Amino acid sequence: MPSIFPAFFTYGLIAPLLLRLVLGAVLALWGLKNVQKKTAEGKAETQTLVLGIVDLVSGVLLIIGLFTQAAALVAVILLGVKLVNKATSKALFTDGVNYYFILFVIAISILFSGAGFLAFDLPL
């Protein structure tokens, strides 16, 4: 099927870039919030602190585009766990659950499509 705007295929790597930046920013902010909250309280739970550090590191890796597919795989696992936890406590596709679901789909998309423009990853 012919495309209406075939010239836009030239810019096909911008979509993974935008998805990568949005997902990386969300994960980095979640991780930073967890690390700051737990270090401010003084009695940090080890599990929350480790998950915050993992969120922060994977978010930063996604933002700079280094080890993108590995960071996206970590994001898929983290978001999958968060999605299951939210879905069991709330009805499916409510406000909290569909936010995690959209981020989960973005992470899967980045995992399969790659980093896009402005990344240190090279497709081999």
C-alpha positions in Angstrom: 0.0 0.0 0.0 1.5 3.4 -0.9 2.1 5.9 1.8 0.5 9.3 1.8 3.8 10.9 3.0 6.7 8.7 1.8 9.2 11.4 2.5 8.5 11.0 6.3 10.2 7.5 6.1 13.5 9.4 6.1 12.7 10.5 9.7 11.7 7.0 10.9 14.3 7.0 13.7 12.9 10.0 15.4 10.0 8.0 16.9 12.3 5.6 18.9 14.3 8.6 20.1 11.2 10.3 21.5 9.9 7.1 23.1 13.3 6.5 24.6 13.6 10.0 26.0 10.1 9.9 27.5 10.5 6.4 29.1 14.0 7.3 30.3 12.8 10.5 31.9 9.9 8.8 33.7 12.2 6.0 35.0 14.9 8.4 36.1 12.4 10.6 37.9 10.8 7.6 39.7 14.3 6.3 40.7 15.5 9.7 41.9 12.3 10.2 43.9 12.7 6.8 45.6 16.4 7.3 46.3 15.9 10.8 47.7 12.8 9.8 49.8 14.6 6.8 51.3 17.8 8.6 52.0 16.0 11.5 53.6 14.1 9.2 56.0 17.3 7.7 57.1 15.9 4.2 57.5 16.0 3.1 53.9 14.4 -0.2 53.0 16.9 -2.1 51.0 14.4 -3.3 48.4 13.0 0.2 47.7 16.5 1.7 47.6 17.7 -1.0 45.1 14.7 -0.6 42.9 15.1 3.2 43.0 18.7 2.8 41.9 17.8 0.4 39.2 15.1 2.7 37.9 17.5 5.7 38.0 20.3 3.8 36.2 18.1 2.3 33.5 16.4 5.7 33.0 19.8 7.5 32.5 21.0 4.8 30.2 17.8 5.2 28.1 18.2 9.0 28.0 21.8 8.9 26.8 21.2 5.9 24.6 23.8 3.6 26.0 23.0 -0.1 26.3 19.5 0.8 25.2 18.1 -2.6 24.6 19.4 -3.9 27.9 18.0 -0.9 29.8 14.7 -1.4 27.9 14.6 -5.1 29.0 15.1 -4.0 32.6 12.3 -1.5 32.2 10.0 -4.2 30.7 10.6 -6.4 33.8 10.2 -3.5 36.3 7.1 -2.2 34.6 5.6 -5.7 34.2 5.9 -6.3 37.9 4.4 -2.8 38.7 1.7 -3.5 36.2 0.8 -6.8 37.8 0.8 -5.3 41.3 -1.4 -2.4 40.2 -3.8 -4.7 38.2 -4.3 -7.0 41.2 -5.2 -4.1 43.5 -7.4 -2.1 41.1 -9.6 -2.9 38.2 -7.8 -3.4 34.9 -7.3 -0.3 32.7 -8.1 2.3 35.4 -6.1 5.4 35.8 -3.0 3.9 37.5 -3.0 0.7 35.5 -3.2 2.1 32.0 -0.3 4.5 32.7 1.9 1.5 33.6 0.5 -0.3 30.6 1.5 2.5 28.2 5.0 2.7 29.6 5.2 -1.1 29.4 4.3 -1.0 25.7 6.8 1.8 25.1 9.6 -0.3 26.7 8.7 -3.3 24.6 8.8 -1.1 21.5 12.2 0.3 22.4 13.4 -3.2 23.1 12.5 -4.4 19.6 13.1 -1.2 17.5 16.3 0.0 19.0 17.6 3.3 20.2 16.9 5.6 17.3 18.8 8.9 16.6 21.3 10.4 19.0 22.3 7.2 20.8 25.7 5.6 21.5 24.3 2.2 20.6 25.3 0.9 17.2 23.1 -1.7 15.4 25.2 -4.7 14.7 
